[in-house]
Amino acid sequence: MEKETNVCKNDALRRALWRRATGYEVEETEIIASKDGRPPKIKKRKRHIPPSLEAAREYQRLYGKLGSIEE
């Protein structure tokens, strides 16, 4: 059981490092409250997180070449 948990954690860590190394997008939500009592406005937008050279180097060091990964 403990070995299975470690494999899952290792796989999650590998995927997170790969995402950081190749860049990804996140969705941000901004809630704007009005002063006059109207309902708040909710703005959603996507923000691109650029690739990290340090994460790419670490991924290559740990797992070999930086290729695609099945998500």
PyMOL commands that set and color helices and strands:
alter all, ss='L'
color gray80, all
select helices_A, chain A and resi 2-22+53-63
alter helices_A, ss='H'
color red, helices_A
select strands_A, chain A and resi 24-32+41-49
alter strands_A, ss='S'
color yellow, strands_A
deselect
rebuild
show_as cartoon
